[in-house]
Amino acid sequence: MIGTLILLVLCLIVLAVLWILLKNIAKIIINSILGLLLLGIVKVLNIFPLLGFPDIQIGWLSVIVCAIAGIPGAILLLILHIFGLI
């Protein structure tokens, strides 16, 4: 009887941990996709040449930063590009 209760409690703990992880993973994936879309929209609409800056180049580093950091990473890349650091 005690073994069954312990197993039930462990299953509930594992279920709760998986629920929290999956909920956060979905947010991270959505944020990463939105960051990449933001960077792509800026590139397609040629916003930087209109403002007098050279066009932003999207390379592997930019994709990795946007995939890890999402929208804040894309904004950071845009700011660094404005100041000429990347």
N, CA, C and O atoms as a GROMACS GRO file, in nm:
protein
  344
    1MET      N    1   0.081  -0.119   0.000
    1MET     CA    2   0.000   0.000   0.000
    1MET      C    3   0.086   0.126   0.000
    1MET      O    4   0.058   0.220  -0.074
    2ILE      N    5   0.191   0.128   0.084
    2ILE     CA    6   0.281   0.244   0.091
    2ILE      C    7   0.352   0.262  -0.043
    2ILE      O    8   0.370   0.375  -0.089
    3GLY      N    9   0.394   0.152  -0.105
    3GLY     CA   10   0.462   0.159  -0.234
    3GLY      C   11   0.375   0.221  -0.341
    3GLY      O   12   0.424   0.296  -0.425
    4THR      N   13   0.247   0.189  -0.339
    4THR     CA   14   0.154   0.246  -0.437
    4THR      C   15   0.138   0.396  -0.416
    4THR      O   16   0.135   0.472  -0.512
    5LEU      N   17   0.128   0.439  -0.292
    5LEU     CA   18   0.115   0.582  -0.263
    5LEU      C   19   0.241   0.658  -0.303
    5LEU      O   20   0.233   0.768  -0.359
    6ILE      N   21   0.357   0.600  -0.274
    6ILE     CA   22   0.483   0.665  -0.313
    6ILE      C   23   0.492   0.677  -0.464
    6ILE      O   24   0.533   0.781  -0.516
    7LEU      N   25   0.455   0.570  -0.534
    7LEU     CA   26   0.458   0.573  -0.680
    7LEU      C   27   0.361   0.677  -0.735
    7LEU      O   28   0.393   0.745  -0.831
    8LEU      N   29   0.243   0.689  -0.676
    8LEU     CA   30   0.145   0.787  -0.718
    8LEU      C   31   0.196   0.929  -0.697
    8LEU      O   32   0.179   1.015  -0.784
    9VAL      N   33   0.258   0.955  -0.583
    9VAL     CA   34   0.314   1.087  -0.554
    9VAL      C   35   0.428   1.119  -0.651
    9VAL      O   36   0.437   1.231  -0.700
   10LEU      N   37   0.515   1.022  -0.678
   10LEU     CA   38   0.624   1.044  -0.773
   10LEU      C   39   0.571   1.074  -0.914
   10LEU      O   40   0.625   1.160  -0.984
   11CYS      N   41   0.467   1.003  -0.954
   11CYS     CA   42   0.407   1.028  -1.086
   11CYS      C   43   0.348   1.168  -1.093
   11CYS      O   44   0.361   1.235  -1.196
   12LEU      N   45   0.284   1.214  -0.987
   12LEU     CA   46   0.229   1.349  -0.985
   12LEU      C   47   0.340   1.455  -0.990
   12LEU      O   48   0.325   1.557  -1.057
   13ILE      N   49   0.450   1.430  -0.922
   13ILE     CA   50   0.563   1.524  -0.925
   13ILE      C   51   0.622   1.530  -1.065
   13ILE      O   52   0.650   1.639  -1.116
   14VAL      N   53   0.642   1.415  -1.128
   14VAL     CA   54   0.696   1.412  -1.264
   14VAL      C   55   0.601   1.482  -1.360
   14VAL      O   56   0.645   1.556  -1.447
   15LEU      N   57   0.472   1.460  -1.345
   15LEU     CA   58   0.374   1.526  -1.430
   15LEU      C   59   0.377   1.676  -1.413
   15LEU      O   60   0.369   1.750  -1.512
   16ALA      N   61   0.389   1.725  -1.289
   16ALA     CA   62   0.396   1.869  -1.264
   16ALA      C   63   0.522   1.929  -1.326
   16ALA      O   64   0.516   2.036  -1.386
   17VAL      N   65   0.634   1.862  -1.312
   17VAL     CA   66   0.760   1.912  -1.369
   17VAL      C   67   0.751   1.916  -1.522
   17VAL      O   68   0.792   2.015  -1.583
   18LEU      N   69   0.699   1.812  -1.582
   18LEU     CA   70   0.683   1.810  -1.728
   18LEU      C   71   0.589   1.920  -1.776
   18LEU      O   72   0.614   1.982  -1.880
   19TRP      N   73   0.483   1.945  -1.703
   19TRP     CA   74   0.388   2.050  -1.739
   19TRP      C   75   0.458   2.187  -1.740
   19TRP      O   76   0.440   2.266  -1.832
   20ILE      N   77   0.536   2.214  -1.636
   20ILE     CA   78   0.606   2.343  -1.628
   20ILE      C   79   0.709   2.355  -1.740
   20ILE      O   80   0.720   2.461  -1.802
   21LEU      N   81   0.783   2.250  -1.767
   21LEU     CA   82   0.884   2.254  -1.874
   21LEU      C   83   0.820   2.274  -2.011
   21LEU      O   84   0.869   2.355  -2.090
   22LEU      N   85   0.715   2.203  -2.039
   22LEU     CA   86   0.650   2.216  -2.170
   22LEU      C   87   0.587   2.352  -2.188
   22LEU      O   88   0.588   2.407  -2.298
   23LYS      N   89   0.532   2.408  -2.082
   23LYS     CA   90   0.473   2.541  -2.091
   23LYS      C   91   0.581   2.644  -2.122
   23LYS      O   92   0.559   2.734  -2.203
   24ASN      N   93   0.696   2.634  -2.058
   24ASN     CA   94   0.806   2.727  -2.081
   24ASN      C   95   0.872   2.705  -2.217
   24ASN      O   96   0.913   2.801  -2.281
   25ILE      N   97   0.882   2.581  -2.261
   25ILE     CA   98   0.942   2.553  -2.391
   25ILE      C   99   0.858   2.613  -2.503
   25ILE      O  100   0.913   2.665  -2.600
   26ALA      N  101   0.728   2.607  -2.490
   26ALA     CA  102   0.641   2.667  -2.591
   26ALA      C  103   0.663   2.818  -2.599
   26ALA      O  104   0.668   2.874  -2.708
   27LYS      N  105   0.678   2.883  -2.484
   27LYS     CA  106   0.704   3.028  -2.483
   27LYS      C  107   0.839   3.059  -2.546
   27LYS      O  108   0.851   3.157  -2.621
   28ILE      N  109   0.940   2.979  -2.517
   28ILE     CA  110   1.073   3.001  -2.573
   28ILE      C  111   1.072   2.984  -2.724
   28ILE      O  112   1.133   3.063  -2.796
   29ILE      N  113   1.003   2.882  -2.773
   29ILE     CA  114   0.997   2.858  -2.918
   29ILE      C  115   0.924   2.972  -2.987
   29ILE      O  116   0.969   3.019  -3.092
   30ILE      N  117   0.813   3.016  -2.931
   30ILE     CA  118   0.738   3.127  -2.991
   30ILE      C  119   0.822   3.254  -2.991
   30ILE      O  120   0.824   3.327  -3.090
   31ASN      N  121   0.892   3.282  -2.881
   31ASN     CA  122   0.977   3.399  -2.873
   31ASN      C  123   1.090   3.393  -2.976
   31ASN      O  124   1.124   3.494  -3.036
   32SER      N  125   1.148   3.275  -2.996
   32SER     CA  126   1.256   3.260  -3.094
   32SER      C  127   1.205   3.283  -3.235
   32SER      O  128   1.271   3.351  -3.315
   33ILE      N  129   1.090   3.228  -3.267
   33ILE     CA  130   1.033   3.248  -3.401
   33ILE      C  131   1.000   3.394  -3.424
   33ILE      O  132   1.025   3.446  -3.533
   34LEU      N  133   0.944   3.462  -3.324
   34LEU     CA  134   0.912   3.604  -3.340
   34LEU      C  135   1.038   3.689  -3.355
   34LEU      O  136   1.038   3.786  -3.430
   35GLY      N  137   1.146   3.653  -3.285
   35GLY     CA  138   1.272   3.726  -3.301
   35GLY      C  139   1.329   3.710  -3.441
   35GLY      O  140   1.377   3.808  -3.500
   36LEU      N  141   1.324   3.589  -3.495
   36LEU     CA  142   1.371   3.567  -3.632
   36LEU      C  143   1.283   3.639  -3.733
   36LEU      O  144   1.333   3.694  -3.831
   37LEU      N  145   1.152   3.640  -3.709
   37LEU     CA  146   1.062   3.713  -3.799
   37LEU      C  147   1.089   3.863  -3.795
   37LEU      O  148   1.086   3.929  -3.898
   38LEU      N  149   1.115   3.917  -3.676
   38LEU     CA  150   1.146   4.060  -3.664
   38LEU      C  151   1.271   4.095  -3.743
   38LEU      O  152   1.273   4.195  -3.815
   39LEU      N  153   1.373   4.015  -3.731
   39LEU     CA  154   1.497   4.038  -3.805
   39LEU      C  155   1.474   4.027  -3.955
   39LEU      O  156   1.528   4.106  -4.033
   40GLY      N  157   1.394   3.928  -3.996
   40GLY     CA  158   1.363   3.911  -4.138
   40GLY      C  159   1.280   4.025  -4.193
   40GLY      O  160   1.304   4.068  -4.306
   41ILE      N  161   1.185   4.074  -4.117
   41ILE     CA  162   1.101   4.185  -4.164
   41ILE      C  163   1.184   4.311  -4.180
   41ILE      O  164   1.166   4.385  -4.277
   42VAL      N  165   1.275   4.336  -4.087
   42VAL     CA  166   1.363   4.453  -4.099
   42VAL      C  167   1.449   4.441  -4.225
   42VAL      O  168   1.472   4.541  -4.294
   43LYS      N  169   1.495   4.320  -4.256
   43LYS     CA  170   1.578   4.297  -4.375
   43LYS      C  171   1.496   4.315  -4.502
   43LYS      O  172   1.541   4.379  -4.597
   44VAL      N  173   1.375   4.257  -4.506
   44VAL     CA  174   1.293   4.261  -4.628
   44VAL      C  175   1.241   4.402  -4.656
   44VAL      O  176   1.236   4.443  -4.772
   45LEU      N  177   1.204   4.476  -4.552
   45LEU     CA  178   1.151   4.610  -4.572
   45LEU      C  179   1.259   4.716  -4.593
   45LEU      O  180   1.227   4.833  -4.614
   46ASN      N  181   1.385   4.676  -4.588
   46ASN     CA  182   1.498   4.767  -4.609
   46ASN      C  183   1.488   4.890  -4.519
   46ASN      O  184   1.502   5.004  -4.566
   47ILE      N  185   1.465   4.868  -4.392
   47ILE     CA  186   1.449   4.979  -4.298
   47ILE      C  187   1.580   5.052  -4.274
   47ILE      O  188   1.581   5.175  -4.266
   48PHE      N  189   1.690   4.980  -4.263
   48PHE     CA  190   1.818   5.046  -4.236
   48PHE      C  191   1.865   5.134  -4.352
   48PHE      O  192   1.911   5.245  -4.326
   49PRO      N  193   1.857   5.091  -4.478
   49PRO     CA  194   1.895   5.183  -4.585
   49PRO      C  195   1.808   5.308  -4.591
   49PRO      O  196   1.856   5.414  -4.630
   50LEU      N  197   1.683   5.297  -4.554
   50LEU     CA  198   1.597   5.416  -4.550
   50LEU      C  199   1.642   5.515  -4.444
   50LEU      O  200   1.623   5.635  -4.459
   51LEU      N  201   1.701   5.464  -4.336
   51LEU     CA  202   1.749   5.550  -4.227
   51LEU      C  203   1.893   5.595  -4.247
   51LEU      O  204   1.946   5.669  -4.164
   52GLY      N  205   1.957   5.552  -4.354
   52GLY     CA  206   2.093   5.594  -4.384
   52GLY      C  207   2.200   5.500  -4.333
   52GLY      O  208   2.318   5.534  -4.338
   53PHE      N  209   2.164   5.384  -4.285
   53PHE     CA  210   2.260   5.284  -4.238
   53PHE      C  211   2.276   5.176  -4.343
   53PHE      O  212   2.186   5.156  -4.425
   54PRO      N  213   2.389   5.106  -4.343
   54PRO     CA  214   2.402   4.992  -4.436
   54PRO      C  215   2.302   4.883  -4.400
   54PRO      O  216   2.260   4.871  -4.285
   55ASP      N  217   2.266   4.803  -4.499
   55ASP     CA  218   2.168   4.696  -4.479
   55ASP      C  219   2.224   4.591  -4.384
   55ASP      O  220   2.343   4.559  -4.390
   56ILE      N  221   2.140   4.540  -4.300
   56ILE     CA  222   2.182   4.439  -4.201
   56ILE      C  223   2.198   4.304  -4.272
   56ILE      O  224   2.115   4.265  -4.353
   57GLN      N  225   2.307   4.236  -4.239
   57GLN     CA  226   2.333   4.104  -4.295
   57GLN      C  227   2.290   3.999  -4.194
   57GLN      O  228   2.326   4.005  -4.077
   58ILE      N  229   2.213   3.903  -4.240
   58ILE     CA  230   2.168   3.795  -4.152
   58ILE      C  231   2.257   3.674  -4.177
   58ILE      O  232   2.252   3.612  -4.283
   59GLY      N  233   2.338   3.641  -4.078
   59GLY     CA  234   2.428   3.526  -4.087
   59GLY      C  235   2.398   3.427  -3.976
   59GLY      O  236   2.297   3.437  -3.906
   60TRP      N  237   2.487   3.330  -3.963
   60TRP     CA  238   2.467   3.227  -3.863
   60TRP      C  239   2.465   3.283  -3.722
   60TRP      O  240   2.386   3.239  -3.639
   61LEU      N  241   2.551   3.381  -3.695
   61LEU     CA  242   2.555   3.440  -3.562
   61LEU      C  243   2.423   3.508  -3.528
   61LEU      O  244   2.372   3.495  -3.417
   62SER      N  245   2.367   3.581  -3.624
   62SER     CA  246   2.239   3.648  -3.601
   62SER      C  247   2.128   3.548  -3.576
   62SER      O  248   2.043   3.569  -3.489
   63VAL      N  249   2.127   3.440  -3.651
   63VAL     CA  250   2.024   3.337  -3.635
   63VAL      C  251   2.037   3.269  -3.499
   63VAL      O  252   1.936   3.242  -3.434
   64ILE      N  253   2.159   3.242  -3.457
   64ILE     CA  254   2.180   3.177  -3.328
   64ILE      C  255   2.138   3.269  -3.213
   64ILE      O  256   2.075   3.224  -3.118
   65VAL      N  257   2.174   3.397  -3.223
   65VAL     CA  258   2.135   3.492  -3.118
   65VAL      C  259   1.984   3.504  -3.110
   65VAL      O  260   1.927   3.506  -3.000
   66CYS      N  261   1.916   3.512  -3.226
   66CYS     CA  262   1.770   3.522  -3.225
   66CYS      C  263   1.706   3.393  -3.178
   66CYS      O  264   1.601   3.397  -3.112
   67ALA      N  265   1.764   3.280  -3.209
   67ALA     CA  266   1.708   3.153  -3.166
   67ALA      C  267   1.720   3.136  -3.015
   67ALA      O  268   1.632   3.076  -2.952
   68ILE      N  269   1.827   3.186  -2.956
   68ILE     CA  270   1.848   3.172  -2.813
   68ILE      C  271   1.775   3.282  -2.735
   68ILE      O  272   1.707   3.254  -2.636
   69ALA      N  273   1.788   3.406  -2.780
   69ALA     CA  274   1.734   3.518  -2.703
   69ALA      C  275   1.599   3.568  -2.753
   69ALA      O  276   1.531   3.640  -2.680
   70GLY      N  277   1.557   3.532  -2.873
   70GLY     CA  278   1.426   3.572  -2.923
   70GLY      C  279   1.419   3.719  -2.960
   70GLY      O  280   1.512   3.773  -3.020
   71ILE      N  281   1.310   3.783  -2.923
   71ILE     CA  282   1.287   3.923  -2.958
   71ILE      C  283   1.392   4.016  -2.895
   71ILE      O  284   1.444   4.103  -2.965
   72PRO      N  285   1.426   4.000  -2.766
   72PRO     CA  286   1.532   4.086  -2.712
   72PRO      C  287   1.665   4.068  -2.786
   72PRO      O  288   1.740   4.164  -2.802
   73GLY      N  289   1.695   3.948  -2.831
   73GLY     CA  290   1.817   3.924  -2.908
   73GLY      C  291   1.814   3.995  -3.042
   73GLY      O  292   1.915   4.050  -3.086
   74ALA      N  293   1.699   3.994  -3.108
   74ALA     CA  294   1.686   4.064  -3.236
   74ALA      C  295   1.701   4.215  -3.218
   74ALA      O  296   1.766   4.281  -3.298
   75ILE      N  297   1.641   4.268  -3.112
   75ILE     CA  298   1.654   4.411  -3.085
   75ILE      C  299   1.799   4.446  -3.052
   75ILE      O  300   1.849   4.550  -3.096
   76LEU      N  301   1.866   4.360  -2.977
   76LEU     CA  302   2.007   4.382  -2.947
   76LEU      C  303   2.091   4.384  -3.075
   76LEU      O  304   2.178   4.468  -3.091
   77LEU      N  305   2.064   4.291  -3.165
   77LEU     CA  306   2.137   4.288  -3.292
   77LEU      C  307   2.112   4.415  -3.373
   77LEU      O  308   2.204   4.468  -3.435
   78LEU      N  309   1.989   4.463  -3.374
   78LEU     CA  310   1.957   4.586  -3.447
   78LEU      C  311   2.029   4.706  -3.387
   78LEU      O  312   2.080   4.791  -3.460
   79ILE      N  313   2.032   4.714  -3.256
   79ILE     CA  314   2.102   4.824  -3.190
   79ILE      C  315   2.253   4.816  -3.215
   79ILE      O  316   2.316   4.918  -3.243
   80LEU      N  317   2.310   4.697  -3.207
   80LEU     CA  318   2.453   4.682  -3.235
   80LEU      C  319   2.484   4.717  -3.380
   80LEU      O  320   2.590   4.773  -3.408
   81HIS      N  321   2.393   4.687  -3.471
   81HIS     CA  322   2.414   4.721  -3.612
   81HIS      C  323   2.409   4.872  -3.633
   81HIS      O  324   2.486   4.926  -3.714
   82ILE      N  325   2.322   4.940  -3.563
   82ILE     CA  326   2.313   5.086  -3.574
   82ILE      C  327   2.443   5.152  -3.530
   82ILE      O  328   2.489   5.248  -3.592
   83PHE      N  329   2.502   5.099  -3.423
   83PHE     CA  330   2.629   5.155  -3.373
   83PHE      C  331   2.751   5.101  -3.447
   83PHE      O  332   2.864   5.139  -3.415
   84GLY      N  333   2.731   5.014  -3.544
   84GLY     CA  334   2.839   4.964  -3.626
   84GLY      C  335   2.926   4.859  -3.559
   84GLY      O  336   3.041   4.838  -3.599
   85LEU      N  337   2.874   4.793  -3.458
   85LEU     CA  338   2.954   4.693  -3.387
   85LEU      C  339   2.945   4.554  -3.450
   85LEU      O  340   3.029   4.468  -3.422
   86ILE      N  341   2.846   4.531  -3.533
   86ILE     CA  342   2.839   4.402  -3.604
   86ILE      C  343   2.818   4.429  -3.751
   86ILE      O  344   2.809   4.335  -3.830
   0.00000   0.00000   0.00000
